[in-house]
Amino acid sequence: MITVGFLASGFIGRRASGTAQTSRKLVIDLLRYHSDSIRVVLFCKTQEEKQLATNEIELSGAELEVFPPVWGSFLKSSRQFYKYCFSSKNRKVDILHFSVPRVYPFYWKFPARHFVCTFHAAGDITVKQEKFVISKNIYNLIMKLSWKRLEGIYSDSDFAQKEIAYAYKIPQSIIKKIYLGADELMSHALQPMRLPKKKLIVVVGRWQQYKNLHTVLDAIRVNGYNLGQSFHVFLIGKSQQMGLNLVKYAVELFDTDKLTVIDYLDYGQLRFLYQNASVVVHPSINEGFGLPAFEAFIEGSPLLVHLGTPASDELGAEKGVWSANMLDTNQVFNCLREILNANAVIDLQERHSLMLDRKMTWRDMTKLYVEEYNAIVFND
């Protein structure tokens, strides 16, 4: 049996994060479908984090370990990490799987035989920072200097492969592509919501500059709301972000009777909204995968995404999918007007088949990671 370890802080208490959702789904499906061959260990920073993990029934099959406590808050988590490394030399996991490329210096001192990392893409480097964050820059430097210690480097898409190779100076040939799952919402019962009897424009993303929500609102507003149809906009995504002011300003200028702002929806509610949307807009200009776009696609929504993103590359040729330069307000407005007046007929079964054919399910993703673990450990 192979023992795989994860740092619990990568996903515990972080339900709004796409990278955290990926880690969570991987761990849950390892426990659900591969417990006969994979043993999962979650390394927690604190007893509180361990309790949060304990409270999640889906994680009940995982073994939980807490890093030893240290005094003071300065570099606390890294000091805990190193203290565990030097106090647990005889306790090894076969693989330590980092869920994002943010690792401690000399991470290979951890009691693991092998190290792998899911980079997703390279947004930590390629996306312009709205504020200088020293820790992010340090993490980027560490990974640029130490990626050769990793025996598995994983991306979410062709775009992500290229971006990782360029940003971290890693040969593209050693970066393996494993798609994320687009099928999460399908496992949740619909939770009906009271919706306006108008065309529904659903805009999804966190309130950050590169997520680009403000452009959609501005495109509609500066064109006098003249979309040719009576409409209502739902803005869905976490608002408490570093770049919230840009979106906040666009929201304040927008007609309040045409806009509903929601930080978070349960999966069942989100599924219901997607199924009733006249268009779902995922305006982010930099995505390793772009889960909201793929999930909306599977639920049958007409879809508008940014040119050059994985959703545009993978889905752009499909019926009911539009791509545009989402930084151009005129293009955004013209696409929205076209979509709202098109009434596209969408074949759900066709979309589900495409997802299965391309292995865009969480179960497929997990199976591919298990194959990677086996190849690494048993070829040692």
N, C-alpha and C positions, 0 to 999 in steps of 0.2 A: 504494500500500500504506500502511496506517495503522500507525504505531508506537505501541504501548501500553506504558507502564512501570509496574512494581509495585515496592514496597519489599519486598525478600526477607525481611526480619525479620518480616513479617506472617505468614509460614507456615513458613519454614525452621526445622526443629528443634522444631516445635510440633504434633505429630501428635494430641495429645489435645484440642486446641481446636477447637470448632465453627466459629468464624470463620476460623481458619487452614485448616481442611479446605475451606471454601468457596473461599478464595483459591487454594489448591492445585488444586482441581478446575477452576476457571475457567482458570488458566494452562495446565494440562495439556491441557484440551479446546481451547483456542485453538491450541495447538501441533499437536494431533492432527487437528483438523477444519477449521481456518481459516488454516493457514499460507500459503495463497495470497493472502490479503488482509490478514492481521494479522501484524506483526512484534512479538515480545515482548522487552522488555528488563527484566532483574531487577537492581535496584540493591542491592548488598550493603554492609554496614557494614564487614566485615573480610574478609581473605583466607580465614579459617577458614569463614566463612559462604559465601563463594564456592565453597570446596572441597566443602562439604556439598551445595550445589546441583549442582555438577559431578558428584558421585557418584550423583545421581538420574537414571537413564536417561530417565525420562519428561520431564525438563526439558532434555534435550540440545539441543533446537532453540532454546532461549532464548539471547539475548545477555546476557552477564554483565558488569556494571561494578561496581567497588569504589569507594566514597567515599574521598576522600583521608584519610590519617591525621592526627590532631591529638595534641598533648601533653596529658597529664593526663586524669582521669576525670570531672571536673565538667562536666555538660551535654555529655558527649562526643559522643553521637549527633547532637544538634542542631547542634553546631559543625561536625561532619563534613558534615551536610546543607548548611549555609550555605556552607562552603568549596567544596563541589561547585557550588553555585548560582553563585558568583562566579568560579569558574575554568572554567566550561563554558558560558558564555553563548551560544556559537555552536552548541552541540550541543543540538538540541531533540527531544523526543518529541512526538508529536501529543497524547497524553493521558497524564496521570499518574493512575492509579487507586488511591486509598487504600482499603484493605480494611476499615478500621474508622474511626470518626470521631475519631481521635487524630492531630492534625496539628500541625506546628510553626507558631509565629507567622510571618506573612508567607510562608506556604508557596507563594504564587503567584509568588515570586521564582525558583522552580525553573524550569529551562529546558524548559518544556512549554507548548504552546499552549492546552491545556484541562485542567481538573481535575474529576474525578468521585469520588464516595465511596459505598461500601456501608455504610450505618449499621446494617443488620440491624434492630435496634430501638433503644431508648434506655435499656437497662439500666444503663449507666454513670451515669445520672442518677436513674432511677426506683427502682433496687434499693438498699435501705438498706445503707450501707457498714458492714462489720463492724469496720473499722479505718480511720481517716482516712488517705487516701493523697493527698498534695498534688499529685502529678503528674496523677492522674485528674481532680482538680478543676480544674487548670489547663487540661488538654485540653478539658474540658467548656466552660469559659469561652471558650477560643479559638474553638471551633466555633460557639458561640452568637453570637459577634461577627463571624464571617467566612464563614458558610455561603453568603452571596450570591456568593462567588467561585467556587462550584462550579456546573458546568453540568449535572451529573447527580447526583441524590440518590436512593438506592435502598433499599428495604425488602424484607423477606421475606414479609410477610403484611398483611392488613387491620389486624390488631391492631398490628403494628409501625408501619404508616403513621400511625395515630392517636397512638401513643406518641411517635414522633419529632416529629410536629407539635406536640404538647403540650409536650414537654420542651425542645426547641430553639427553639420559637417560629417554626417554618417553616410556610408555608402548605401544607396537606395536598395541594392540587392539583398541586404541583410534585414531590411525592414519588412515585416510580414503584415499583410492586410487581413484583418478580421472585422467584418461588418458588425455593427451593433444590431440589436433587435428592435424591430418596429412594431411588435405585436403586443406590447404591454397593455394597452387600453382594451384590447379584445377580451382579456380575461376578467374584466370588471363589468358588473351589471350597470346598465344605464341609470343615471340619476337625473330625471327630468328637471328642467329649470323653467321658470316663467320667462319667455323671450318676447321681445317686441314683434309685432306682425309687420316686419319690414325686411329688406335684404340685410343679412348679417355679415359684416366684415370683421373677421377675427384676426387680430394682430398679436403674435406671440413672441416673447423674448424678455430677457431681463433689462432693466433700465440702465444700460451701458451704451457708450457711444458706438461701439462697433456692432452692437445688436440692432442699432439703426431704426428703432421704433419711431423716433421723431420725424423721420423723413416721410413715413406713410401719413402721419397726421398732417404734416405741413403740406403734402401733395394735395390732400383733399381740401384743406382749408383755403390755400392760396388760389385754388381754382373755383372758389365760391360754392363748394359742396355740390357742384353741378354734375353729379354722376348719372343723371338720367333716370334714377330710381330712388325711391324713398329707402333710406338705409340707416343702420345703427352700427357703431363700431364698438367691439369689445376688445379692450387692451388687457392681455393676460400675461403676467410675469412679475417677478420679484422687483419691487420698486426701491428697496433700500440698498442701493448700489453706489459705487464711487462716482459714476457718471450720471447720477439721477437728474441733475439740474437741467441738462439738455432736453430730456424727455419731459420733465416737470414743466418747463417753459412751454413746450408744444401742447401739453395737456391744458395748461391754463388759458391758452389762446383759442382752444377748440370749443365749439358750442357744446355746452354741458348736456343739452337735451339729445345730443347725437352720440354720446360717449358714455360707456361704462368701464370703469377701471377696477380690475380685480387682481390682487397679488397672487392668489393661489386657488386652484380648484381641485377638488377630489377627482380621481381618475374617471369615475362614473359621470360626473358633471362635465368634465372636459370632453369625454367621448360624445355625450349628448350634444354639446355645443358644436363640435366638429361636424357631426352628422347633420346638423341643421344650418350650418354656415353656407352662405352664398359664395364665400371665398375665405380661405385661410392664408394669411400673409406671414411668411417667415423672412423678415427683411435683413437678417444678419448678413454681414459682408465677409465674415471669416468663420468657417465652420469645418471641423474635422469630419463631422458626419451631419449633424443637424437633426437631432431626434424629433423635435416638434413637426418638422416638415414631413418626415417619413411617417410619423404616427397619424397625422392628418390625412395623408395620402391613403393609408390603409383603411381609414374610416370613411373614405369616399368623398372627401372635400375637394372642390376646385382649389387649386393651389397656385400661389405666386411666390417665387423665390428669386434670390439674387443670382445673376449669371456667373458661372464659374464655380459655384459651390457644389458640394457632392450631390445635393438634392437636384440641382439643375442638370448636372452631368448624368446622374442615374435615372432621373424621372422626366427630364425635360421633353423627351420625345413621346411621352404618354398622353393620352387624351385627358383633358381637364387640368393640364399643368402648364403654367406660363412662367417664363423667365424674363427678367429685365435687369437693367442696371439700377439697383435700388438706391443709388445715390442721386439719381436724376429724378426730380419730383415730377417732371412732365411725363417721363416714361411710366412712372408708378401710377400717376393719375389716369393716363390713357389705357393702361392695362386693366386697372380696376373697372373703369367704365366698360371696357370690352367684356370683361368677365361677367359683370353684373347683368349685362344685356344678352349674354350668350346662352344661358340656361343649358350648360353642357350636360349631356347624358353620360353617366359614368357607370362602367361595369365593375361592380365590387369584386366579383369572382375573378375577373381578370387581374385586378390589382392584388388580390390575395395570392394568386398563382405566381405573380411576378416576385412577390416577397419570398415565397417558398423557394422558387427557382434560384434566387440570388442569395439564399441562406441568410436572410435578414430577419431572423427570429432569435430570441434570447437563448433558446435551447440549442440552436445551431451554433451560436457564438460560444457557448459553454463547451460544447462538444469539441470544437476546434481548439480551444485552450487546453482541454484535457489531452488532446493529441499532441500538443506542443509540450506539455509537462512530461508525458511519457517519452517523447523523443529526447528531451533534454536529460532526464534522469537515467533512462536505460541505455543511453549511448555514452554515458559518462565513462 
